[in-house]
Amino acid sequence: MTCVGDATEIGILMYPGAQMAAVYGMTDLFSVANRLAADLGVRQQAPLRVCHWQDVDGALRVTFDSQPQPRHQPRVMIVPPSLGSELSSEVLERYRGQLREWHADGALLASVCVGVFFIAASGVLDGRSASTHWTFAQSLAERFPQVKVEANLPLLDDGDVITSAGLMAWTEVGLNLVERFLGHTLASETARFLAVQPVQLKPAGSTFSPRLDHGDEAVLKVQHWLQSTGARDVSVAVMAECAGLEERTFLRRFRGATGLKPTEYCQQVRVGRACRMLEFTRRSIDQIAWGVGYQDPGAFRKVFHKVTGLAPGEYRKQVTGQA
């Protein structure tokens, strides 16, 4: 999958009851980011193209396109929050297939507050962690027991899925995406222009942003599997089998698609999850090492330092102020 018209397409799902302030607020946020990128002379990244997707006569269609193009291939699909009551199964069912298809094609799925119910209904979050507003946490856990609900996390970036907790978290989700596609400086400038809380600068390696738009379906299947399992207890042979490829072919195609060796990719996934635990839990370094799949805490510390440039304890102190 490639970005159409040399732009990164960000879709926003306009389902019945979606909070329009979030829909238009994110649209404006990305527009501001594009304008600031042009003003600052940032040309190396593709501009952000915003499309609103809506059910029209039983089919999902683009009803707004900030940079009209004949074809649409969303690289990101955002499910905004709702001001209404809990979402019905009928509404969730209406979009589950398309969300799953977009994700399978390499699109990053993102949700704000109750929007996570749509992604959960698609099955993409089975066995994975997700955040939502604390008032919906119990309902999410009951309706989708295979989802690990972590309502204490304001924003959970899990590589190919982003979920967030607060009703107004659309600003943080939007800034997170600006940082991912246009860089930290432009995300900070966009936040400053809009007078909202800027993106917090974290050490390199704390958030893993994998390449998902390379178009290699076999490799993408393995990437989704690694993200969903935390890349625990895996080997090249198992990954090649998942991809349906011979090992040498898999190694070549995986590196060509992602820019990383499979072992490096797995390290990024594990370290990213370890960073989350260091920031939001009080588990010891050894407990975190075991929790992300390292039997030897010493080996975990070496990999963590290699990826982030910091020891785990130094990272925790830098992001939380606590040793």
Secondary structure, 3 states (H helix, E strand, C coil): CCCHHHCEEEEEECCCCECHHHHHHHHHHHHHHHHHHHHCCCCCCCCEEEEEEEEECCEEEEEEECCCCCCCCCCEEEECCECCCCCCHHHHHHHHHHHHHHHHCCCEEEECHHHHHHHHHCCCCCCCEECCCHHHHHHHHHHCCCCEECCCCCEEECCCEEEECCCCCHHHHHHHHHHHHHCHHHHHHHHHHHCCCCCCCCCCCCCCCCCCCCCCHHHHHHHHHHHHHCCCCCCHHHHHHHHCCCHHHHHHHHHHHHCCCHHHHHHHHHHHHHHHHHHHCCCCHHHHHHHCCCCCHHHHHHHHHHHHCCCHHHHHHHHHCCC
